[in-house]
């Protein structure tokens, strides 16, 4: 009887104690103190307290700390106890199954996630995984010898020096980051020698910027301005540091020292995270990761214009071709305007994978960089020197030196192929054995070939991201030069040439007779665009071939702005066209420049009619009418 009475007294105390420990563990978890939270939860399990909620929280704490194998262990126990979970945990469980090599089980969990969340962006990407391959190839992936047993990540390249964040144990302060139980990261630098070795890492700045996290620096091209991430106090009055709350900072190099450090005020909400800055190739945009209002997931990518006076414009949220309900972070923009970023929301190998997308192409999709550089674990924070075809990234894959390790790689941009067919302009007859030359922007011949018996030609190993001219020559045909803008994909062109010299009558528009491409002007501008020069060179060739003809250069505008303004603008455009033709050797007395303003629109886009930019552009044109 006494034993039963004692049990009745102790049982409520035991339950109360367990509930108190669970509450403490959950508080640690919510504060981002994952290591401490894990210890408390595991201690409860050792005491026989095993619930779906505890297993799930242990899985989450390890998942959010990028310990995927351990997260899988607890998610598996959670799933075995009861397979009914919310869609997010099916997604996380699927990710961890990839990390331990259980691909088929991962697919099952992903299918359940997709059925529960059919409208998510992640579902769309997983069901319609891009089959496109990256234009970049990677090789010689090596773990750097300067890694420590702690976390080393986020490399920036500054000449022959790499700057990275590290939690290595000889930092100046012995404070501990509760999320990892390691030191807060500071910025370190190492010099890569001509022989390919790396100097022993040293603190990047003699005076440490902060006793808390500093990470992910990026430098302007002149090396005098640095943007980076730093931990922020959530409540400055109480000096309370929130783990994982980063803000963007800026510092400038003055007399060899980094000074004028300060936070970049892009948002007034102190609880909003902003981290991992990157710069556009021209230095006019700052990209970063954040959980700003309107974000799809835990971390989305944004950009903001850097004004000439150093102020910032309006923050822009990148599209759902990039951002998902997962994590998109660690942006980097290459010289050809390709965004490389880390994501666990796009279809990948597991954890964070590295993806790329062409920011210049509105139809582009995010492409996984592939298994040479990605793994079933976190792979992130890529930075490249495209001139040297080398770069760095970070991974927490097994068999590394520490938690996160720095890796180097060699890279190359896959060349493209220009192909096409030569046909006669009127009959569409195939023209074989035609001489074809590829010219660069300085009109240097960089490749030659000849069309085959079917009129087809191929130019291989052409460098991407440049403008070229294809010059086509054949006996008894008018020579043709066609401007080709090379972006990220192979190009196939049908090039037409004229078989016979047509007779030119007065009032004939040379543009129609010789099938010239329409010469467009930019809105409110009168300068000759690069692609227009190719067409004007054809006019030069025609006028040289017909030295007796005289031409009225007619320039036309769209209906935007006033009639008087447009008449003046069109006259300037006509004058600019005349000046270009004269610069190419055409006698000025053979030319008349006439601006028609908006008086001869080719479509319905008159005053008061709503039209797209493309429709308005059709009215910004030139004509070349043969005079009597």
Buried (B, 14 or more C-beta within 10 A) or exposed (E): EEEEEEEEEEEEEEEEEBEEBBEBBBEBBEBBBBBBBBBBBBEBBEEEBEBBEBBBBBBBBBBBBBBBBBBBBBBBBBBEBEEEBEBBBBBBBBBBBBBBEBEEBBBBBBBBBBEBBEEBBBBBBBEEEBEBEBBBBBEEBEBBEBBBBBBBBBBBBBEEBBBBBBBBEEBEEEEEBBBBEBBBBBBBBBBBEEEEEBBEBEBBBEEBBBBBBBBBBBBBEEEEBBBBBBBBBBEEEEEEBBBBBBBBBBBBBEEEEBEEBEEBEBBEEEEBBBBBBBBBBEEEBBBBBBBBEEBBBBBBBBBBBBEEEEEBBEBEBBEEBBBBBBBBBBBBBBEBBBBBBBBBBBBBBBBBBBBBBBBEEEEBBBBBBBEBBBBBBBBBBBBBBBEEBBBBBBBBBEEBBBBBBBBBBBBEBEEBEBBBBBBBBEEEEBBEEBBBBBBBEEEEEBBEBEBBEEBBBEBEEBEBBBBBBBBBBBEEBBEBBBBBEBBBBEBEEEBBBBBEEBEBEEEBBBBEBBBBEBBBBEEEEBEBEEBBBBBBBBBBBBBEEBEEBBBBBBBBBBBBBEEEBBBBBBBBBBBBBBBBBBEBEBEEEBBBBBBBBBEEBEEEBEEEEEBEEEBBBBBBBBBBBBEE
